[in-house]
Amino acid sequence: MNETTSLVLAAVAGLLLGAMFFGGLWWTVRKGLASTRPALWFFGSLLLRMSLALAGFYFVGHAHWERLLLCLLGFTVARFAVARVTRPPGEAAHAP
């Protein structure tokens, strides 16, 4: 596999990790607020999301700072994408 392909795959992996992390956070907040035991939801979700994200970064980076950086960039882009997708209808696109 050439270098360009591995860098693109690292960015895609970052997007997937970010979508999982921030999508899971959104889902947890919705379920946790309606639960009778919200602390269990939030703590369990934190452990699961952090474990998966850190393991993903570890395996994607694999001692290559370039891959790790692109994975982080994809993770950050996913944060904004999930925030846009999960925005409630009718909310303004830009905050004042």
C-alpha positions, -999 to +999 in steps of 0.1 A: +000+000+000+015+034-009+018+063+014-011+083-001-036+055+003-026+049+040-030+086+047-065+087+031-075+056+050-063+072+082-084+103+076-114+081+068-108+061+100-107+094+119-141+104+104-156+070+115-141+073+150-154+108+154-188+099+141-189+070+166-177+091+194-198+122+189-229+103+177-226+081+207-224+112+229-256+126+213-274+093+218-262+091+254-275+125+263-309+118+248-312+084+266-295+096+298-318+125+304-348+103+301-334+076+323-340+070+360-302+063+363-285+089+342-251+085+359-248+049+348-256+059+312-231+088+311-203+069+329-208+037+308-209+057+276-178+076+285-158+045+292-170+028+260-165+058+237-131+067+251-119+031+249-130+027+213-116+061+202-082+056+219-078+021+206-087+034+171-061+061+173-035+037+186-041+012+157-044+039+130-014+059+141+009+028+145+040+050+152+034+073+122+027+109+132+013+117+097-014+091+100-022+101+136-025+138+125-049+129+097-069+107+119-073+136+144-083+159+116-110+134+105-121+131+141-125+169+143-143+171+110-167+144+122-175+165+153-188+194+132-207+170+109-224+153+138-233+187+154-248+198+121-268+165+115-281+164+151-291+200+153-328+204+162-350+216+133-356+253+133-324+262+151-305+290+134-275+279+114-252+305+130-253+315+167-252+352+174 
